[in-house]
Amino acid sequence: MKKLAISVSLAALAVAGCAATPPAQMAADAPVIANDTPGTTDAPAASAYPTTPDGARAFVAAVEKDLFDLSVIGGRAQWVNATYINDDTDALAAYFGTISTEKGVQYATDAARYAAVQGLDFDTSRKLNILRGALVLAAPTTPGSAAELNTIATRLQSTYGKGRASLNGKVLTGDDVEAMMGTNRNPAELAEMWKTWHENVGRPMRNDYSRMVEIANAGAKELGYADTGAMWRSQYDMSPQEFSAMYDRLWSEVQPLYNDLHCYTRTKLNQKYGNAVQPANGPIRADLLGNMWAQEWGNIYDVVAPKGAGDLGYDITDLLEAKKKSPTDMVKIGEGFYSSLGFAPLPASFWQRSQITRPRDREVVCHASAWDLDNKDDLRIKMCTKVNGDDFVTIHHELGHNYYQRAYNQQPYLYLNGANDGFHEAIGDFIALSITPQYLVQIGLLDKSKVPSEDKDIGLLLRQGMDKVAFLPFGLMVDKWRWGVFDGSITPANYNQAWVDLKKQYQGVTPPVPRSEQDFDPGAKFHIPGNTPYARYFLARLLQFQFYKAACDMSGWKGPLHRCSFYGNKQVGEKLNQMLAMGASKPWPDALEVFTGTREISGKPMLEYFAPLQVWLKQQNAGKQCGW
């Protein structure tokens, strides 16, 4: 996981696929933190160093040592809290989370002063800018603010972890209801699961969330940012305004492909359920899409699969079950992909310390995440793995974080991160794009005679697009909502309506039941109470196709892009490691160029990958009233 905790983005935000590790947990009765907190060193005082280039360099060195040490003990507290939720572990995580917050604010404030010094060398200047912009949530310097912020953030996190839905009187855990939303085709039952999850999990968070925003915005303003959202957008080697412009440009590149997929999917749902459940025109009812948040639609592939071409001849879940693969076996297979590229095996401690399946005796956060507990090689994943195709892909994704973490472990503390947060998410995703039929043959899961012929390509691409393409507007709108909350254009009085409106605007989906401002539907999505910035996931969806195309070009692949697997290609592994080992030591365009040869994020490789599908979708949609 990344370092430090709730407030510092390069700090404790563990990274994950569908998931990033929860920022620091904080307890309702978190202790007030004094300067002589046991287990931590005193923060280096900026006043001890002159405001000169040498003084700035010495200040940064002292800060890096302090944060390195704190991140190790703080990370352990977070791990215990995420894998054993109770009042005591909440309090422990809050204790170190509060220290992290206070130090993060102090160092950001000091760094802003040193950043103005003339004559700084490149690394000192870059590290000061990372320190200044590294906070996820900044507490103001007002006494007690850091403790209150951490207390609220822990309570939000734990509320999510303890969340339950229900169906026909039976209580369902989060991971169980998520799985059931993917397989149930009864509209009334889907609506009940959707409604109970959103109301049981989201509603109790509303007041806490509003108060947290107040505190965090006050902290961001003290650091010279307009608001917390502007602070988040400042972490991409460009201004917040430039980032917003890039974000919208990228969406405009891929939006037509999404609109074509939406139109086709709506038609298929209308044919299955009828006008009373899913009208032929307008938005799609969110709970019919196979996912609690309508963020990925692959689970309803059986509903949309084209006749003939839609029968791929295999199903990864069935293949895993037929071979009697356990969750640990699945992780071993994932490790094998990285080994085939030339990466060293995972350390023995990974297998001893990871949470691969849900423990039976305690509350845990099941949201998949990847962790690095000692900034060296104490790598772990935290999952409640089920033997199915989704989790098989997620494992490849999570391990991408772990191999990235290990690749840059020789960098100084402030560079122990991805080139930008989208890179961290994209690595495992682009590896997972190589889970092609050919790869499944190579690892012994699929019989060679069962490899789909080219006439099945549309089915393969549609199955992939139902996740990859369908996710794009959701990946975009989560932070659009939060940026609006932080800048005040979305107020507590219309939190929920704004969320519903953005989902309709960008995704073209609508809730299955009426909503009101009693509700807090954003809280039903982990990354909102977990305070994990979400733009990274949108960027990662595009970056993964750039990385994938670069790897396929490097390996000499000549066929259609979507059929390429670079499994076993050591040249790709060597070039990939060059980019990963850079960590955050250079601006992200430099890292992107090392592996892809280009300095701009682009949606074009994704469009190339799905080009045959888009032609087919337009044919299927002919004569339909697309849009909503």
N, C-alpha and C positions, 0 to 999 in steps of 0.2 A: 504494500500500500504506500501511497505517497506519505510524506512525513507528517508531521505535527498535528493536527486536529482541526476541529471545526472551523477555526477562523483562518487557517492558513491553507490556501489552496494547494500550494506545493507541499503543504503539510498534509495532514492526515487523511486526506480524501482517498481512500483506497479506491483502486480503479476496477471497473468491472464492465461487463458487457452490457448486459441489460442492466448494468449496475455499476455503481461506483460505491466504494465502501463508505459507510456512514461517516460523516464527519463526527467529531468528538461527541460522545454522549455526555449529557449533563443531568444531574439529579435535581429533584424538586427541592431537596434540602441540602444542596451543595454547600460545603463550607466556604467561608470567606477566606480568600487566599492572602497570606502575609508574604513578605519578601523572603523570609527564612523557611520557605516551604521545604520539608524533607524531601530528599530524592532529586532535587534540582539544584543547579548552580545559580548564584546570583547573576542577574542579567548584567551584561557589560554596559556600563554607563557611558553614553556618548560623550559626556563632559570630560571623561578621562582621556579622550583622544582629540588632538587639535584638528581644526577644520582645514586641513591641508590634504593633498593627495596621499601622503604617507599615513596621516591620521585616519583617513577614510579606509585605506587598505587594512590598517591594524584593527579598526572597528569591525570591518566585515569578517576578518579572520576570527575575532573573538565571538562574534555572533554565530558564525557557522559551527564553532565547537559547541557553544551552548545549545543551539537548536538540535544538533546531531544527538547529543546526550539526552536531551528532553524527549526527542522523537522516539527513542528506543523504549523508555519506560512508559511514555504516553501511549505509544502504539500497543504495548502489551495490555494496558488498561482497556483500550478500545476493543482489542481482540476478545478479552475475557467478557466484556460487557455484551459484545455482539453474539458470543457463543454461549452465554450463560446470563440471561437477562434477569436481574432481580434488583431490589433496592440498593443492596450493597455495591453491586458492580456499576449500577447507575451512578452512585456517589463517587466511586473511584474514578470512573471515566470523567465525571464532571469536574473533579478535583484537578486532574491534569489538563482537561480541556480549558478550564478557567485560567490556569497558568499559561497555556499556549496562547489563549486569546489576549491576555494582558501583555505577554511578551511580544506577540505579533503586532499589537497596536504600538507598543513602545518602539520596536525596531522599525516599523513602517514610518513612524513620525521622525525618528532620528535619520533614517535613510533618506527621507525627502530633503533634509537639511544638507547632508553630505553630497547628495546628487547634484547640488548647485555649485559645488567646488570646481574651479577651473583646473584643467590638466590631469583629469583622472585617466588611468589606463582603461582599456576596453573591459577587462574582466571586473574590475572594481565598479565601474559605471553600470555594467550589466547586472551585477549582483545587487547593487543598491536599488536598481529599478525593479528587480524581482522581489526584493524585500518590501518595497513600497506598495507593489501591486499584488502581493501574494495572499492577501486576506480574502477569505470567502465571506465571512461576516466580521466586521470590525466593531468592537465595543468602544464607545467613547471613553475618555479618561476620567469621567465622573466616577467617584468611588462607588463600588458595588455593581457597576454596569456589566463588567465582564462576568461576574458570578451570575447575575440575572440572565444574561444572554445565554450562558452555558446551561443554566437550569432549564430554561425554556426549550432550548434545542434538544437537550436530552429527553425531556418529557415528550416532545414531538416524535423523536426517533422511537422511543419505547412504546408510545401509543400505536405507532405503525406496526412495530414488531409483535405487539399483543393483539393486533386486529383480527377480527373474525367476520365471516359472512354466515349465512344460513340458507338452507334449502329444505323445504318440507319439514321444518322443525329440527333439522340436524345442523349442528354447529360445524363450520368448516374453517380450517386454518387458511392462511393466505396462499401457501403453495398448493394446497389441495383445491381451493376454489379457482386458482389460476389454471390448473390442469383441467378442471371440469368445464371451464368456460371454453376450452379448446375442443371439447368432444361432444358437449350437449347440443342438441338441435331442437330443443323444445323452447319456443319463444317465451312462454310464461315462466319457465324455470330459469332461463337466462336472465330475464328481467328481475326476478327475485334475487338471484345471486348478485347481479350488478347493483341493485338498490341497497341490499343489506350491507354489502362491502363498502359502498360509498358513504352510507349514512353512519354505520358503526365506526368506521375508521376516520373519515374526513370530518364529520360534524364536530367532534369534541376538540378539534385543533384550532378552530377558527379564531378565538380570542387570543390564544397564545401566539398564533402566527402574526396577527396584526401588531401585537406588542413587540415581537421580535423584529419586525420590519422597522418600527420606530427606533429601536435601540441601534440596529445595524446601520440605518441611514445616518443617524447622528455620528456614529463612528466614522463612516465613509466621508462625511463632510469635514470632520476634523482633519482627515488626511488629504483634503484638497480635491476630493471628487464630488461631482454633482449629486451622486447617490450611489447605492450599492451596485446597481446594474451597470452604471458607467465604470465603476471600479472593476467589475468582472470583465467588461469588454476592453479594458486597458491592458490585458495580459497577452496580447497577440502581436506584439512588435508593431503595433499601429495604434492610431487614436480610436476612441470608442465610436466616433462618427464613421471613420474608415471601415471599422469592423462591421458596423450595421449595414453599410453600403455593400460590402462584400457578401454578407449574409443574404441580403435580398437579391443580389445578382445571381448567386448560386441557386437560389430557389427558382428564379425566373428561367434558368437553364433547364431545370428538370421538371418543372410544373406541368408542361404538356403531357409528359409520359405518365405522371400521376393521374391527371384528369382522364386519360384514356383507360387506365386500370380501374379507376373509380366507376366509370360509366359501365364497363363490362361487368364488374362485380355486382353492382346494383341490379343490373338486369337478371343475373343468375339468382340473386337473393329474392327478387320479385317472383321469378318463376318457381322457386322452391316454396316460398311462404305465402304468396298472394298479396294483393293490394292492401288488405286490412293490416298486415304486419309490416310489409316493406313495399311502399308505393313504387311505381315504375320510374317516377321522376323525383327530384329534390334530394335531400341528404339521406344518408344510410343510417338506419337505427344501429347505434353503437354496439349494443350487446350481441348483435348477430354476426360479428366479424371474427369471433373466435379468440378474443383477447379482452381482458377486463378494461383496457384503456383504448381499445380499437387502434393500437399503435402498430401491430403487425397482424397480418391476416392469413398467414400460412396455414393455420389450423383448420381453416374452412376450404382448403384446396379441394376436398371431395365435393364441395358444393359447386365450385366454379370450373372444375377440370373439364377440358374439351373432350368430346367423345373420341375414343381411339387414341389420339395423341396424349390425352390426359392420363392414360394408364401407363405409368412409368415402368411397370414391371417389377418394381421393388419399393419397399418402404423401410427407411432406416430403423425405425422402432422395431419392425418385424424382424429385420436382420439381426439386430442386437439380441432380441429375445430368443431367436432360433439358435444363436450361438451361445446362449446362456451367459451373456456378458453381465458382469456386476458393475455398479457405479465405479468401483476402483479400476476395473478392467477398462472402462471407458476413458478414464484419466490416463491410464498407461498408453492407450492408443493415441491420445492427444500428444503426450510426451514424445511418442515415436515419430510424429510428423516433424517436430522440431529437431529431433536427433537426426532425421534423414537429411536435413539441411546442413548438418555439421555442428549443431549446438550441443554442448555437454549435457548429460542427463541431469535431471533435477536432484537436489541433495537428498540424502536419506531422511533428513528432518522434515522434508516436505510431506513424506508419506506418514510420518509419525504424528505430525501436528496439525495437518489440514482437517477441516470439517468437510468431509465429502458427502455424508448423508445426514439427515436430520436426527439429532439425538432423541431418544424416547422419553427422557426424564426431565426436560427443562425447556423453557422458552428460549428461542434463538431468533436472530435475524436471518431468514432464509435467502434473502436477496443475494444473488451470486456476486462474489467480489474476489479480488486478488490482493494479496498482502505481502509486504516485505518488512519484517519486524526489526531487523537490525541494520538495515542499509547495506547489507553485504550479500548474505545468501540464506537467511531464514525466510524462505519463500513459502507461501501457503495459499490455498484457495479456501473459500468458505461457501459451501453450497448445500442444498438439500436435494442432491441429485436423484432423479428418477431415471429409470432405464427407458429413454425415449429419444427420438431424433432431435428434438429441441435442445435437450440437455447435452447431447453429443456435440452439437455445434457450439453451445455455450462453453463447454470445457475447452475446445480449441481456442475460443476467444479469451477466456480467463488466463489460460497459460501464456497467451501473447503478452499480457501485462507482466507476468512473472519473468519471462525471458527478456523483456525490455528492461525491467528493474535490475536484473543481473548484468545485462550488457553495459549499463552506465554506472555500475557500482564503484568504479575507480574515479568518478568525477567528484569535485568538491560538493559539499552538502547542498548548496543552493542550485546546483545543476543536476541534482538527482531527480530528474523529471523528464517527461517527454518533451519533444521540440515545441509542441503545444499540446493541450489536453486532448485535442482531436486525434493526434498521432497515437496517443496511448490507447485509445479505443479502437483505432483502425488496424493496428498490427494483428491482433488475433482475428479480426473480422476478415482481413484479406487472406490470412492463412485458411480460414474456414471456407472461403470461396473455392478453395482447391479440394473441397470435399465433393469431388465429381464421381461419377460411376467408376471411372478408371482407378481413382484413388481407393475406392471401396474394394475393387478387385485386388489391388496391390496389397492391401492389409488383410485380405482373406475374409472380408465380410460378405462380398457379393461374388457369385459365380460368374465367370467370364461370359458364359452363354446368356446371362440375364442382362448384360449391358444394353441399355436402350439404343435402338438405331436412331439415325438422324431425324427420322420422321416423328420422333418423340421430343425433339428439341423444344418445340413450343410448350409442351407440358412441363419440361424441366425449367424453362425460363419463367413460365407463369408461376410455378411453385416458388421459385426464388424471388420473383418480383412481388409476390404477395407479402413477403417480409421486407425485402430491401427497399422497394419502391414505396410500398404502403407506409413505411415508417417516416418518410421524409417530412411531410407537413407536421406530423406530431413532434418529431425532433426539433422542428423550427418553432412551434407555437408555445412549448413549455416555457422557454425563456422569454418569448415575446410577452407572455402573461406576467412573468416575474419582473421583467424590465418595466412594464407598465405599473405594477404594484410599487416598485421601488421609486419610480419617478413621479408617482402621485396621480398619473392619468387613470389608473384603476384604484378606486378607494375601497375601504372595507365595506362600504354600503353596496358595492356591486362586484365584490370578489367573484361570486359564483356565476353571475350572469356574464361577466367578461370572459370567464373560462369557457362557458358554453358557447358564447359568440365566436371566440377564436377557434374553437374546435370546428364549428360550422364553417367559418370563413376559410380556413386552411385545409381542413380534412374533409369537409362535406359530410360530417356525421352529427347525429343528434341523440340526446339521451332517450332511453326507452320509457322513462317515467317523468312526470313534471318535476321541475327543480325550483327552489326558492332560495332566498338569502339566509334561510336557516341552514342550508347545506354548505359544504366546503369541499366540493368535488376535487379540487387540486390536491388536497391532503391524502386522497386515496391512491395517489401515485408516489411511490417511495421517494423519488428524488426531491419532492417538495418539502416534506417534513425532514428529510435527510440533508437538505441544503446542499445538494450537489448541482452545480451549474450544468446545464443541459445542452448548450450550444455545441459542446464537444461531440455529442452523439450525431448531430446533424452533419457536422464537418467530417466525422469518421465515416459516415455512410458514403461520402463522395471520395474521401482519401483512400478508402480501402480499394476502390476500383482503379484509382491511379496507381497504387502500389501493385495491385494484381496485374494490371496491364504491363507495368515495367518489368515485373518478375517473368511474365510470359514472354515478353520480347527478349529478355536476357537469356531465357532458356531455349530460344530459337523456335518457339511455337508458331506454326503457320496456319492452323485451322481457325474456326470461329472462336472468338475470345472466351465464350462461356464454356467451352469444352477443355480448356487448358488446365492441367495440373502440373505443378512444378515440384511435386513430392520427390525427394531424393536428389534435388539439384544443389550441389555444394556451392556453385558459383553464386546462385541467388542468395544462399545463406551467408556467404562471405560479404557480399555487397550489403545485404540487409543489416548485418552486424555492424558494418561501418557507420550506418545511419543511427542505429540504436545506441551505439557506444557514445555518440555525441551528447546524449541526454539533452539538457536545456542549455548547453554551453554556447550555442550560436543561435541567431534568429532562425525561426522555423523554415523560411524559404531556403536557407543554406542546407538544412537537413533534407528537405524535400528534393533539392537538386542532386544531392549525393546519390540517392537511390533512383530517382525518376528522370533526372536531366532537365526538369522544369522547376520554376520558382513560384508558380501560381496554382492554387487549388482550383480544380475544374470539375464540372459535371460531365464533361464530354466522354471520358472513359466509361462511365456508367451508361451513358446513352449508347455507346458502341456495343457494350455487353448485351443490352436489352433491345438493340435495333430490330432483330427479327421478330421479337414479341410485339414491339410497338406497331410494326406494319400489320401484323395479324390482328391486334386489338382494334385498329382503325377499320379493318374489314368487318369485324364482328359488330362494331358500333354503328355501322352505316345505317342511316335513317333514324337513329335514336336521338332523343333530346338530351345530350350530355350536359354536364354542369349541374349546379344546384342553386 
